[in-house]
Amino acid sequence: MTSHIVPFSVIEQTIKRGMAADSPKVLFQYLDTSEAYAEQIGISDAYDLFKRVYQVLLETVCDASVPMHWRELCLDTIHRPLMQLKRFVITEQDALEYFRLEHELRALSHYFMSSKHS
């Protein structure tokens, strides 16, 4: 994972700050790259990677300083890392963690996105 941290983190910062708000392909490239990379690493690292991608998108959705259309796109695509995380649910503890993430997404997206028409 080390060889991909610098470019990956640069893309993450671009997404989090909405610096590519007029270039949705940046977001899709980030998602595609994370999925391709996860195929090459171990299960534990892949889980951590998808959780990281989920967190980046969730933080972006919740950031009112980012353009609304970018936040909406991040919300529309957050299901991709979340569905990848669902593949790792094996134990009851895994299921609890997954449902916590789903609940967090519902609660925060409702709170931060409900005022978009204000």
C-alpha distances in whole Angstrom, upper triangle without the diagonal:
4,6,6,6,10,11,10,11,14,15,15,17,19,20,20,23,25,24,24,27,29,26,25,23,20,20,20,17,15,16,16,12,11,13,12,9,10,12,10,8,10,13,12,8,10,13,11,9,13,14,13,14,17,18,17,20,22,22,23,26,27,27,31,30,28,30,32,31,27,27,29,27,24,26,27,23,22,23,20,17,20,21,18,18,22,21,19,23,24,26,28,26,23,26,27,24,23,27,26,24,26,29,27,26,30,31,29,30,33,34,32,33,37,38,37,40,42
4,5,5,8,10,10,11,14,15,15,17,19,20,21,23,25,24,24,27,29,26,26,24,21,21,22,19,16,18,18,15,14,16,15,12,13,16,13,12,14,16,15,12,14,16,14,12,16,17,15,16,19,19,18,21,24,23,24,27,28,28,31,30,29,31,32,32,28,28,31,28,25,28,29,25,24,26,23,20,23,25,21,21,25,24,23,26,28,29,31,29,26,29,30,26,26,30,29,26,29,31,29,29,32,33,31,31,35,35,33,34,38,39,38,42,43
4,6,7,8,9,11,13,14,15,17,19,20,21,23,24,23,23,26,28,25,25,22,19,20,20,17,15,17,17,13,13,16,14,11,14,16,13,13,16,18,18,14,15,18,16,14,17,19,17,17,21,21,19,22,25,24,25,28,29,29,32,31,29,31,33,32,28,29,31,28,25,28,29,25,25,26,23,21,24,26,22,23,26,26,25,28,30,32,34,31,29,31,32,29,28,32,31,28,31,33,31,30,34,35,33,33,36,37,34,35,39,40,38,42,43
4,6,6,6,8,10,11,12,14,15,16,18,20,21,20,20,23,24,21,21,19,16,16,17,14,12,14,14,10,10,13,12,9,12,14,12,12,15,17,17,13,13,16,14,11,14,16,14,14,17,18,16,18,21,21,21,24,26,25,29,28,25,27,29,28,24,25,27,24,22,24,25,22,21,23,20,18,21,23,20,20,24,23,23,26,28,30,32,30,27,29,30,27,26,29,28,25,27,30,28,27,30,32,29,29,33,33,31,32,35,36,35,38,40
4,6,5,6,8,10,10,12,14,15,16,18,20,19,19,22,24,22,21,20,16,16,18,15,12,15,15,12,11,15,15,11,13,16,15,14,16,18,17,13,14,16,13,11,14,15,12,13,16,16,14,17,20,19,19,22,24,23,26,25,23,26,27,27,23,23,26,24,21,24,25,22,21,23,20,18,21,23,20,20,24,24,23,26,28,30,31,29,26,28,29,25,25,28,27,24,26,29,26,25,29,30,27,27,31,31,29,30,34,34,33,37,38
4,5,5,6,9,10,11,12,14,15,17,18,17,18,21,23,20,21,19,16,16,18,15,13,16,17,14,14,17,17,14,17,19,18,17,20,22,20,17,17,19,17,14,17,18,14,15,18,17,15,18,21,19,19,23,24,23,26,24,22,25,27,27,23,23,26,24,21,24,26,23,22,25,22,20,23,25,23,23,27,27,26,29,32,33,35,32,29,32,32,28,28,31,29,26,29,31,28,27,31,31,28,28,32,32,29,30,34,35,33,37,38
4,5,5,6,9,10,11,12,14,15,17,15,15,18,20,17,18,16,12,14,15,12,10,14,14,11,12,15,15,13,16,18,17,17,20,22,21,18,17,20,17,14,16,18,15,14,18,17,15,17,20,19,18,22,23,22,25,23,21,23,25,24,21,22,24,21,19,23,24,21,20,23,20,19,22,24,22,23,26,26,26,29,32,34,35,33,30,32,32,29,28,31,30,26,28,31,28,26,30,31,28,28,31,31,29,29,33,33,32,35,36
4,5,5,6,9,10,11,12,14,15,15,15,17,19,17,16,15,11,12,13,10,8,11,12,9,9,12,13,11,13,16,15,15,18,19,18,15,14,16,14,11,13,14,11,10,14,14,11,14,17,16,16,19,21,20,23,22,20,22,23,22,19,19,22,19,17,20,21,18,17,19,17,15,19,20,18,19,23,23,22,26,28,30,32,29,26,28,29,25,24,27,26,22,24,27,24,23,26,28,25,24,28,28,26,26,30,31,29,33,34
4,5,5,6,9,10,10,12,14,14,14,17,19,17,17,17,13,13,15,13,10,13,15,12,12,15,16,14,16,19,18,18,20,21,19,16,16,17,14,12,14,14,10,10,14,13,10,13,16,14,14,18,19,18,21,20,18,20,22,22,18,18,21,19,17,20,21,18,18,20,19,16,19,22,20,20,24,24,24,26,29,31,32,29,26,28,28,25,24,27,25,22,24,26,23,22,26,26,23,23,27,27,24,25,29,29,28,32,33
4,5,5,6,9,10,11,12,11,12,15,17,15,16,15,11,12,15,13,10,14,16,13,13,17,18,16,18,21,21,21,23,24,23,19,19,20,18,15,17,17,14,13,16,15,12,14,17,15,14,18,19,18,21,19,17,19,21,21,17,18,21,19,17,20,22,19,19,22,20,19,22,24,22,23,26,27,27,30,33,34,35,33,30,31,31,28,27,29,28,24,26,28,25,24,27,28,25,24,28,28,25,25,29,29,27,31,32
4,5,5,6,9,10,10,10,9,12,14,12,12,11,8,8,11,9,7,10,12,11,11,15,15,15,17,19,20,20,22,23,22,19,18,19,17,14,15,16,13,11,14,14,10,12,15,14,13,16,18,17,19,18,15,17,19,18,14,15,18,16,14,17,18,16,16,19,17,16,19,21,20,21,24,25,25,28,31,33,34,31,28,30,30,26,25,27,26,23,24,26,24,22,25,26,23,22,26,26,23,23,27,27,25,29,30
4,5,5,6,9,10,10,11,13,16,14,13,13,10,9,12,11,8,10,13,12,11,15,16,15,16,20,20,19,22,22,21,17,17,17,15,12,13,13,10,8,11,10,7,9,12,11,10,13,15,14,17,16,14,16,17,17,13,14,16,15,12,15,17,14,14,17,16,14,17,19,18,19,22,23,23,25,29,30,31,28,26,27,27,23,22,24,23,19,21,23,20,19,22,23,20,19,23,23,20,21,25,25,23,27,28
4,5,5,6,8,8,10,12,15,14,15,15,11,11,15,14,11,14,17,15,15,18,20,19,20,23,23,23,25,25,24,21,20,20,18,15,16,16,12,12,14,12,9,11,13,11,10,13,15,13,15,14,12,15,17,17,13,14,17,16,13,17,19,17,16,20,19,17,20,23,22,22,25,27,26,29,32,33,34,31,28,30,29,26,25,27,25,22,23,25,22,20,23,24,20,20,23,23,20,21,24,24,23,26,27
4,6,5,6,5,6,9,12,11,11,12,9,9,13,12,10,13,16,15,15,18,20,19,21,24,24,24,27,27,26,23,22,22,20,17,18,18,15,13,15,14,10,11,14,12,10,14,15,13,15,13,11,13,15,15,11,13,16,14,12,16,18,16,16,20,19,18,21,23,22,23,26,28,28,30,34,35,36,33,30,31,31,28,27,28,27,23,24,26,23,21,24,25,21,20,24,23,20,20,24,24,22,25,26
4,6,5,6,7,8,11,10,10,11,8,7,11,11,9,11,14,14,14,17,19,18,19,22,24,23,26,25,24,22,20,20,19,16,15,16,13,10,12,12,8,8,11,10,7,10,12,11,14,12,9,11,13,12,9,9,12,11,9,12,14,12,12,16,15,15,17,20,20,20,23,25,25,27,31,32,33,31,28,28,28,25,23,25,24,20,21,23,20,18,20,21,18,17,20,20,17,17,21,21,19,22,24
4,6,8,9,10,14,13,13,15,12,10,14,14,12,14,17,17,16,19,21,20,21,24,25,25,26,26,24,22,21,20,18,16,16,15,12,11,12,10,6,7,9,7,5,9,10,8,11,10,8,11,12,13,10,9,13,12,10,12,15,14,13,17,17,16,17,21,20,20,23,25,25,27,31,32,32,29,27,27,27,24,23,24,22,19,20,21,18,16,19,19,16,15,19,18,15,16,20,19,18,21,22
4,5,8,9,12,13,13,15,13,12,16,16,14,16,20,19,19,22,24,23,24,28,28,28,30,29,28,25,24,24,22,20,19,19,16,14,15,14,10,11,12,10,7,10,11,8,10,8,6,9,12,13,10,10,14,13,12,15,17,16,16,20,20,19,21,24,24,24,27,29,29,31,34,36,35,33,31,31,30,27,26,27,25,22,23,24,21,19,22,22,18,17,20,19,16,17,20,19,18,21,22
4,5,5,9,10,10,13,10,10,14,15,13,15,18,19,19,21,23,23,24,27,29,29,31,30,29,27,25,25,23,21,20,20,17,15,16,15,11,11,13,11,8,10,12,9,10,9,5,7,9,10,6,8,11,11,10,13,15,15,15,19,19,19,21,23,24,24,27,29,30,31,35,36,36,34,32,32,31,28,27,28,26,23,23,24,21,19,21,22,18,17,20,19,16,16,19,18,16,19,20
4,6,8,9,11,12,10,11,14,15,14,16,19,19,19,22,24,24,25,28,29,29,31,31,31,28,26,27,25,22,22,22,19,17,18,17,14,14,16,14,11,14,15,13,14,11,8,9,12,12,9,12,15,13,13,16,18,17,18,22,21,21,23,26,26,27,29,31,32,34,37,39,39,37,34,35,34,31,30,31,29,26,27,28,25,23,25,25,22,20,23,23,19,19,23,22,19,22,23
4,5,5,7,9,7,8,11,12,12,14,16,17,18,20,22,22,24,26,27,28,31,30,30,27,26,26,25,21,21,22,19,16,18,18,14,13,16,15,12,14,17,15,16,14,10,10,13,11,8,11,13,12,12,15,16,15,17,20,19,20,22,24,24,26,28,30,31,33,36,38,39,37,34,34,34,31,29,31,30,26,26,28,25,23,25,26,23,21,24,24,20,20,23,23,20,22,24
4,6,7,10,9,9,12,14,14,15,18,19,19,22,23,24,25,28,29,30,32,32,31,29,27,27,26,23,22,22,20,17,18,18,15,13,15,15,11,12,15,13,13,12,8,7,9,7,5,9,10,9,10,13,14,14,16,19,19,20,22,24,24,26,28,30,31,33,37,38,38,37,34,34,34,31,29,30,29,25,25,26,24,21,23,24,21,18,21,21,18,17,20,19,16,19,21
4,6,9,9,10,13,14,15,17,18,20,21,23,24,25,27,29,31,32,34,34,34,31,29,29,28,25,24,25,23,20,21,21,18,16,19,19,15,16,18,17,17,15,12,10,11,9,8,12,12,11,13,16,15,16,18,21,21,22,24,26,26,28,30,32,33,35,39,41,41,39,36,36,36,34,31,32,32,28,28,29,27,24,26,27,24,21,24,24,21,19,22,22,18,20,22
4,5,6,8,9,10,12,14,15,16,18,20,21,22,24,26,27,28,31,31,31,28,26,27,26,23,22,23,21,18,19,20,17,15,19,19,15,16,19,18,19,17,14,12,14,11,9,13,13,11,12,16,15,14,17,19,18,20,22,24,24,26,28,29,31,33,37,39,39,38,35,35,35,32,30,31,31,27,27,29,27,24,26,27,25,22,25,26,22,21,24,24,21,23,25
4,5,5,7,9,10,11,12,14,16,17,18,20,22,23,25,26,29,28,29,26,24,24,24,21,19,21,19,16,17,18,15,13,16,17,14,14,18,17,18,18,14,13,13,10,8,11,11,8,9,13,12,11,13,16,15,17,19,20,21,23,25,26,28,30,33,36,36,35,32,31,32,29,27,28,28,24,24,26,24,21,23,25,22,20,22,24,21,19,22,23,20,22,25
4,5,5,6,8,10,10,12,14,15,16,18,20,21,23,24,27,27,28,25,22,24,23,20,19,21,19,16,17,19,16,15,18,19,16,17,21,20,22,21,17,16,17,14,12,14,14,11,12,15,14,12,15,17,15,16,19,20,20,22,25,25,27,30,33,35,36,35,32,32,33,30,27,29,29,25,25,28,26,23,25,27,25,22,25,27,24,22,26,26,23,26,28
4,6,5,6,9,10,10,12,14,15,16,18,20,21,23,25,26,26,23,21,22,21,18,17,19,17,13,16,17,14,13,16,17,14,16,19,18,20,19,15,15,16,14,11,14,15,11,11,15,15,12,14,17,15,16,19,20,20,22,24,25,26,29,32,34,35,34,30,31,32,29,26,28,28,24,24,27,25,22,25,26,24,22,25,26,23,22,25,26,23,26,28
4,5,5,6,9,10,11,13,14,15,17,19,21,21,24,23,24,21,19,19,19,15,14,16,14,11,12,14,11,9,13,14,11,13,16,16,18,18,14,14,15,13,9,11,12,9,8,11,11,9,10,13,12,12,15,17,16,18,21,22,23,26,29,31,32,31,27,27,28,25,23,25,24,21,21,23,21,18,21,23,20,18,22,23,20,19,23,24,21,24,26
4,5,5,6,8,10,11,12,14,15,17,19,20,23,22,23,21,18,19,19,16,14,17,15,12,13,16,13,12,15,17,15,16,19,19,21,21,18,17,17,15,12,14,14,10,10,13,11,8,11,12,10,12,15,15,15,18,20,20,22,25,28,31,32,30,27,27,28,26,23,25,25,21,21,24,23,20,22,24,22,20,23,25,22,21,25,26,23,26,29
4,5,5,6,8,10,10,12,14,15,17,18,21,22,23,20,17,19,19,15,14,17,15,12,15,17,14,13,17,18,16,18,21,21,23,23,19,19,20,18,15,16,17,13,13,16,15,12,14,15,13,13,17,17,16,19,21,21,23,26,29,31,33,31,28,29,30,27,25,27,27,23,24,27,25,22,25,27,25,23,26,28,25,24,28,29,26,29,32
4,6,5,6,9,10,10,12,15,16,17,19,19,20,17,15,16,15,12,11,14,12,9,11,13,11,11,14,15,14,16,19,19,21,21,18,18,19,18,14,15,16,13,11,14,14,11,12,14,11,11,15,16,14,16,19,20,21,23,27,29,30,29,25,26,27,24,22,24,24,20,21,24,22,20,23,25,22,21,24,26,23,23,26,27,25,28,31
4,5,5,6,9,10,11,13,15,16,18,17,18,16,13,14,14,11,9,12,11,8,10,13,11,10,14,15,14,15,19,19,22,22,19,20,20,18,15,15,16,12,11,13,12,9,9,11,8,8,11,12,11,13,16,16,18,20,24,26,27,26,23,23,24,22,19,22,22,18,18,22,20,18,21,23,21,19,23,25,22,22,25,27,25,28,30
4,6,5,6,9,10,11,13,15,18,18,19,16,13,15,16,12,11,15,14,11,13,16,15,14,17,19,18,19,22,23,26,26,22,23,23,20,18,19,19,15,14,16,15,11,13,13,10,10,14,14,12,15,17,17,19,22,25,27,29,28,24,25,27,24,21,24,25,21,21,25,24,21,24,26,25,23,26,28,26,25,29,30,28,31,34
4,5,5,6,8,10,11,13,16,16,17,14,12,15,15,11,11,14,13,11,14,16,14,15,18,19,18,20,23,23,26,26,23,24,24,22,19,20,21,17,16,18,18,14,15,16,12,12,15,16,13,16,19,18,19,22,25,28,30,28,25,26,27,24,22,25,25,22,23,26,25,22,26,28,26,25,28,30,27,27,31,32,30,33,35
4,6,5,6,9,10,11,13,13,14,11,9,11,11,7,7,11,10,8,11,13,12,13,16,17,17,19,21,22,25,25,22,24,24,22,19,19,20,17,15,17,17,13,13,14,10,9,13,13,10,12,16,15,16,19,22,24,26,24,21,22,24,21,19,22,22,19,20,23,22,20,23,25,23,23,26,28,26,26,29,31,29,32,35
4,5,5,7,9,10,13,12,14,12,9,11,12,9,8,12,12,10,12,15,15,15,17,19,19,20,23,24,28,28,25,26,26,24,21,21,21,18,16,18,17,13,13,13,9,8,12,11,8,11,14,13,14,17,20,23,25,24,20,21,23,20,18,21,22,19,20,23,22,20,23,26,25,23,27,29,27,27,30,32,30,33,36
4,5,5,7,10,13,13,15,13,10,13,14,11,11,15,15,13,16,18,18,18,21,23,22,24,27,27,30,30,27,28,28,26,23,24,24,21,19,21,20,16,17,16,13,12,16,15,12,14,17,15,16,20,22,25,28,27,23,24,26,24,22,25,26,22,23,27,26,24,27,30,28,27,30,32,30,30,33,35,33,37,39
4,5,5,7,10,12,13,10,8,11,12,9,10,14,13,12,15,17,17,18,21,22,22,24,26,27,30,30,27,29,29,27,24,24,25,22,20,22,22,18,17,18,14,13,16,16,13,14,17,16,16,20,22,25,27,26,22,24,26,23,21,25,25,22,24,27,26,24,27,30,28,27,31,32,31,31,34,36,34,38,40
4,5,5,8,8,10,8,5,8,9,7,8,11,12,11,14,16,16,17,20,21,22,23,26,27,30,30,28,29,29,28,25,24,25,22,20,21,21,17,16,16,13,11,14,13,10,11,14,12,12,16,18,21,23,22,18,20,22,20,18,22,22,19,21,24,23,22,25,28,27,26,29,31,30,30,33,35,34,37,39
4,6,8,9,12,10,8,11,13,11,11,15,16,15,17,20,20,20,23,25,25,26,29,30,33,34,31,32,32,30,27,27,28,25,22,24,23,19,19,18,15,13,16,15,11,13,15,13,13,17,19,22,24,24,20,22,24,22,20,24,25,22,23,27,26,25,28,31,30,29,32,34,33,33,36,38,37,40,42
4,7,9,12,10,9,12,13,12,13,16,17,16,19,21,21,22,25,26,27,28,31,32,35,35,32,34,34,33,29,29,30,27,25,26,26,22,22,21,18,16,19,18,14,16,18,16,16,19,21,23,26,25,22,24,27,24,23,26,27,24,26,29,29,28,31,33,32,31,35,36,35,35,38,40,39,42,44
4,7,8,6,6,10,11,10,12,14,15,15,18,19,20,22,24,25,26,28,30,31,34,34,32,34,34,33,30,29,30,27,25,26,26,23,21,21,18,16,18,18,14,15,17,15,14,18,19,21,24,23,20,22,24,21,21,24,25,23,25,28,27,26,30,32,30,30,34,35,34,34,38,40,39,42,44
4,6,5,6,9,10,10,12,14,15,16,18,20,21,23,24,26,27,29,30,32,35,36,34,35,35,35,31,31,31,29,26,27,27,24,22,22,19,16,18,18,14,14,16,14,12,15,16,18,21,20,17,20,22,19,19,23,23,22,24,27,26,26,29,31,30,31,34,35,34,35,38,40,39,43,45
4,5,5,6,9,10,11,12,14,15,16,18,20,21,22,24,26,27,28,30,34,35,33,34,34,33,30,29,30,28,25,25,26,22,20,19,17,14,15,15,11,11,13,10,8,12,12,14,18,16,13,16,18,16,16,19,20,19,21,24,23,23,26,28,28,28,31,33,32,33,36,38,38,41,43
4,5,5,6,9,10,11,12,14,15,17,19,20,21,22,25,26,27,29,32,33,31,34,33,33,30,28,29,28,24,25,26,23,20,20,18,15,15,16,13,11,13,12,9,12,13,14,17,15,12,16,17,14,15,19,19,17,20,22,22,22,25,27,26,27,30,31,31,32,35,37,37,40,42
4,5,5,6,9,10,10,12,14,15,16,18,20,21,23,24,26,27,31,31,29,31,32,31,28,27,28,26,23,24,25,21,19,19,17,14,15,16,13,12,15,14,11,15,16,18,20,18,15,18,19,16,16,20,20,18,21,23,22,22,26,27,26,27,30,31,30,31,34,36,35,39,41
4,5,5,6,9,10,11,12,14,15,17,18,20,21,23,24,26,29,30,28,30,30,29,26,25,25,23,20,21,22,18,16,16,13,10,12,13,9,9,12,11,9,13,15,17,19,18,14,17,19,16,15,19,19,16,19,22,21,20,24,25,24,25,28,29,28,29,32,34,33,37,39
4,5,5,6,9,10,11,12,14,16,16,18,20,21,22,24,28,29,27,29,29,28,25,24,24,23,20,20,21,18,15,15,13,9,10,11,8,6,10,9,7,10,12,14,16,14,11,13,15,12,11,15,15,13,15,18,18,17,21,22,22,22,25,27,26,27,30,32,32,35,37
4,6,5,6,9,10,10,12,14,15,16,18,20,21,22,26,27,25,28,28,27,24,23,24,23,19,20,21,18,15,16,14,11,12,14,11,9,13,13,11,13,15,17,18,16,13,16,16,13,13,16,16,13,16,19,17,17,21,22,21,22,25,26,25,26,29,31,31,35,36
4,5,5,6,9,10,11,13,14,15,17,19,20,21,25,25,23,25,26,25,22,21,22,20,17,18,19,16,14,14,12,9,11,13,10,9,13,13,12,15,18,19,21,19,16,18,19,15,15,18,17,15,17,20,18,17,21,23,21,21,25,26,24,25,29,30,30,33,35
4,5,5,6,9,10,11,12,14,15,16,18,20,24,24,22,24,24,23,20,19,19,18,14,15,16,13,10,11,9,5,7,9,7,6,10,11,10,13,16,18,19,17,14,15,17,13,12,15,15,12,14,17,16,15,18,20,19,19,22,23,22,23,26,28,27,31,33
4,5,5,6,9,10,10,12,14,15,16,18,22,23,21,23,23,23,20,18,19,18,15,15,17,14,11,12,11,7,8,11,9,7,11,12,11,13,16,17,18,16,13,14,14,11,10,13,12,9,12,14,13,12,16,17,16,17,20,21,20,21,24,26,26,30,31
4,5,5,6,9,10,10,12,14,15,17,20,21,19,22,22,22,18,17,19,17,14,15,17,14,11,13,12,9,10,13,12,11,14,16,14,17,20,21,22,19,16,18,18,14,14,16,15,12,15,17,14,14,18,19,17,17,21,21,20,21,25,26,26,29,31
4,5,5,6,9,10,11,12,14,16,19,20,17,19,19,19,16,14,16,14,11,12,14,11,8,11,9,6,9,12,10,10,14,15,15,17,21,22,23,21,18,19,19,16,14,17,16,12,14,17,15,13,17,18,16,16,20,21,19,19,23,25,24,27,29
4,6,5,6,9,10,11,12,14,18,19,17,19,18,18,15,13,14,13,10,10,12,10,6,8,8,6,6,10,10,9,12,14,14,16,19,21,21,19,16,16,16,13,11,14,13,9,10,13,11,9,13,15,13,13,16,17,16,17,20,22,21,25,27
4,5,5,6,8,10,10,12,16,17,15,18,18,18,15,13,15,15,11,11,14,12,9,12,12,9,10,14,13,12,15,17,17,18,21,22,22,19,17,18,17,14,13,15,13,9,12,13,11,10,13,14,12,12,16,16,15,16,20,21,21,25,26
4,6,5,6,9,10,11,14,15,13,15,16,16,13,11,14,13,9,11,14,12,9,13,13,10,12,15,15,14,17,19,19,21,24,25,26,23,21,21,21,17,16,18,17,13,15,16,14,12,16,16,13,13,17,17,15,16,20,21,20,24,25
4,5,5,6,9,10,13,14,12,14,13,13,10,8,10,9,6,7,10,8,6,10,10,9,10,14,14,14,17,19,19,21,24,26,26,24,21,21,21,18,16,17,16,12,13,15,12,10,13,15,12,11,15,15,13,13,17,18,17,21,22
4,5,5,6,9,12,14,12,14,13,14,12,9,11,11,8,7,11,10,7,11,12,11,11,14,15,14,16,19,20,20,24,25,24,22,20,20,19,16,14,15,13,10,11,12,9,7,10,11,8,8,12,12,10,11,15,16,16,20,21
4,5,5,6,10,11,10,13,13,15,12,9,12,13,9,10,14,13,11,14,15,14,14,18,18,17,20,22,22,23,27,27,27,24,22,22,21,18,17,18,16,13,14,15,11,10,13,13,9,10,13,13,10,12,16,16,16,20,21
4,5,5,8,9,7,10,10,11,8,6,9,10,7,9,12,12,10,14,15,14,15,18,19,19,21,24,24,25,29,30,29,27,25,25,24,21,20,20,19,15,16,17,14,12,14,15,11,10,14,13,10,11,15,15,14,18,19
4,6,8,10,8,10,8,10,8,5,7,9,6,6,10,11,9,13,15,14,14,18,19,19,20,23,24,25,28,29,28,27,24,24,23,20,19,19,17,14,14,15,12,9,11,12,8,7,10,10,7,8,11,12,11,15,16
4,6,9,9,11,10,13,11,8,10,12,10,10,13,14,12,16,18,17,17,20,21,20,22,25,26,26,29,30,29,27,25,24,23,20,19,19,17,14,15,14,11,10,12,11,7,7,10,8,5,8,11,11,11,15,16
4,5,6,9,9,12,10,8,11,13,11,12,15,16,15,18,20,19,19,23,24,23,25,28,28,29,32,33,32,30,28,28,26,23,23,23,20,18,18,18,15,14,15,14,11,10,13,11,8,10,13,12,12,16,16
4,5,7,8,11,11,9,11,14,13,13,17,18,17,21,22,22,22,25,27,26,28,31,31,32,36,36,35,33,31,31,29,27,26,25,23,21,21,20,17,16,17,16,12,12,13,11,8,9,12,10,9,13,12
4,7,9,12,11,10,13,15,14,15,18,19,19,22,24,23,24,27,28,28,30,33,33,34,38,38,37,35,33,33,32,29,28,28,26,23,24,23,20,19,20,19,16,15,17,15,11,12,15,13,12,15,15
4,6,9,7,7,10,11,11,13,15,16,16,20,21,21,22,25,26,26,28,30,31,32,36,37,36,34,32,32,31,28,27,27,25,22,22,23,20,18,19,19,15,14,16,15,12,12,15,14,12,15,16
4,6,5,6,9,10,11,13,14,16,17,20,21,22,23,25,27,27,29,32,33,34,37,39,38,36,34,33,33,30,28,28,27,24,24,24,22,19,20,20,17,15,17,16,13,12,15,13,10,13,14
4,5,5,6,9,10,10,12,14,15,18,20,21,21,24,25,26,27,30,31,32,36,37,36,35,32,31,31,29,27,26,25,22,21,22,20,17,17,18,15,12,14,14,10,9,11,10,7,10,12
4,5,5,6,9,10,10,12,14,17,18,20,21,23,24,25,27,29,31,32,36,37,37,35,33,32,31,29,27,27,26,23,22,23,21,18,18,19,17,14,16,16,13,11,14,13,10,12,14
4,5,5,6,9,10,11,12,15,16,17,18,21,22,23,25,27,28,30,33,35,35,33,30,30,30,27,25,25,24,21,21,22,20,16,18,19,16,13,16,17,13,12,15,15,12,15,17
4,5,5,6,9,10,10,14,15,16,17,19,21,21,23,25,27,27,31,32,32,30,28,27,27,24,22,22,21,18,17,18,16,13,14,15,12,10,12,13,10,8,12,12,10,13,15
4,5,5,6,9,10,12,14,16,16,18,20,21,22,25,26,27,31,32,32,31,28,27,27,24,22,22,21,18,17,18,16,13,14,15,13,10,12,13,11,8,11,12,10,12,15
4,5,5,6,9,11,12,14,15,17,18,20,21,23,25,26,30,32,32,30,27,27,27,25,22,22,22,19,18,19,18,14,15,18,15,12,15,17,14,12,15,16,13,16,19
4,5,5,6,9,10,11,12,15,16,17,19,21,22,23,27,29,29,27,24,24,24,21,19,20,19,16,15,17,15,12,14,16,13,11,14,15,13,12,15,16,14,18,20
4,5,5,8,10,11,11,13,16,16,17,20,21,22,26,27,27,26,23,22,22,20,17,17,17,14,12,14,13,9,10,13,11,8,11,13,11,9,12,15,13,16,19
4,6,7,9,11,12,13,15,16,17,19,22,22,26,28,28,27,24,23,23,21,18,19,19,16,14,16,15,12,12,15,14,11,13,16,14,12,15,17,15,17,20
4,5,6,8,9,11,12,14,15,17,19,20,24,26,26,25,22,21,22,20,17,18,18,15,14,17,16,12,14,17,15,13,16,18,16,15,18,20,18,21,23
4,5,6,6,9,10,11,13,15,17,18,21,23,23,22,19,18,19,16,14,15,15,11,10,13,12,9,11,14,13,11,14,16,15,14,17,19,18,21,24
4,6,5,6,8,10,10,12,15,15,19,21,21,21,17,16,18,16,12,13,14,11,10,13,13,10,12,15,14,13,15,18,17,16,19,21,20,23,26
4,5,5,6,9,10,11,14,15,19,21,22,21,18,17,19,17,14,15,17,13,12,16,16,13,15,18,17,16,19,21,20,19,22,25,23,26,29
4,5,5,6,9,10,11,13,17,19,20,19,15,15,17,14,11,14,15,11,11,15,14,12,15,18,17,16,19,21,20,20,23,25,24,27,30
4,5,5,6,9,10,11,15,17,17,16,13,12,14,11,8,10,11,8,8,12,12,10,12,15,15,14,17,19,19,19,21,24,23,27,29
4,5,5,7,9,10,14,16,17,17,13,13,15,13,10,12,14,11,10,14,15,13,15,18,18,17,20,22,22,21,24,27,26,29,31
4,5,5,7,10,13,16,17,17,13,13,16,13,11,13,15,12,13,16,17,15,17,20,20,19,22,25,24,24,26,29,28,31,34
4,5,5,7,11,13,14,13,9,10,12,10,7,11,12,10,11,14,14,13,16,19,19,19,21,23,23,23,26,29,28,31,34
4,5,5,9,11,12,12,9,8,11,10,7,9,12,10,10,14,15,14,16,19,19,19,21,24,24,24,26,29,29,32,34
4,6,8,11,13,14,10,10,14,13,10,13,15,14,14,17,18,18,20,22,23,23,25,27,28,27,30,33,32,35,38
4,6,9,11,11,7,9,12,11,9,12,14,13,14,17,18,18,20,23,23,23,26,28,28,28,31,34,33,37,39
4,6,8,8,5,5,9,9,7,10,12,12,13,16,17,17,19,21,22,23,25,27,28,28,30,33,33,36,38
4,7,8,6,7,10,11,10,13,15,16,16,19,20,21,23,25,26,27,29,30,31,32,34,37,37,40,42
4,5,5,6,9,10,11,12,14,16,17,18,20,21,23,24,26,27,29,30,32,32,34,37,38,41,42
4,5,5,6,9,10,10,12,14,15,16,18,20,21,22,24,26,27,28,30,31,32,35,36,39,41
4,5,5,6,9,10,11,13,14,15,16,19,20,21,22,24,26,27,28,30,31,34,35,38,39
4,5,5,6,9,10,11,12,14,15,17,19,20,21,22,24,26,27,28,30,33,33,36,38
4,5,5,6,8,10,11,12,14,15,16,18,20,21,22,24,26,26,28,31,32,35,36
4,5,5,6,9,10,10,12,14,15,16,18,20,21,22,24,25,26,29,31,33,35
4,6,5,6,9,10,10,12,14,15,16,18,20,21,22,24,25,28,29,32,33
4,5,5,6,9,10,11,13,14,15,16,18,20,21,22,24,27,27,30,32
4,5,5,6,8,10,10,12,14,15,16,18,20,21,22,25,26,29,30
4,5,5,6,9,10,10,12,14,15,16,18,19,21,24,25,28,29
4,5,5,6,9,10,10,12,14,15,16,17,19,22,23,26,27
4,5,5,6,9,10,11,12,14,15,16,17,21,21,24,26
4,5,5,6,8,10,11,12,14,15,16,19,20,23,24
4,6,5,6,8,10,11,12,13,15,18,19,22,23
4,6,5,6,8,10,10,11,13,16,17,20,21
4,6,5,6,9,10,10,11,15,16,18,20
4,6,5,6,9,10,11,13,15,18,19
4,5,5,6,8,10,12,13,17,17
4,5,5,5,8,10,11,14,15
4,6,5,5,9,10,13,14
4,6,6,8,10,13,13
4,6,7,8,11,12
4,5,5,9,10
4,6,7,9
4,5,5
4,6
4
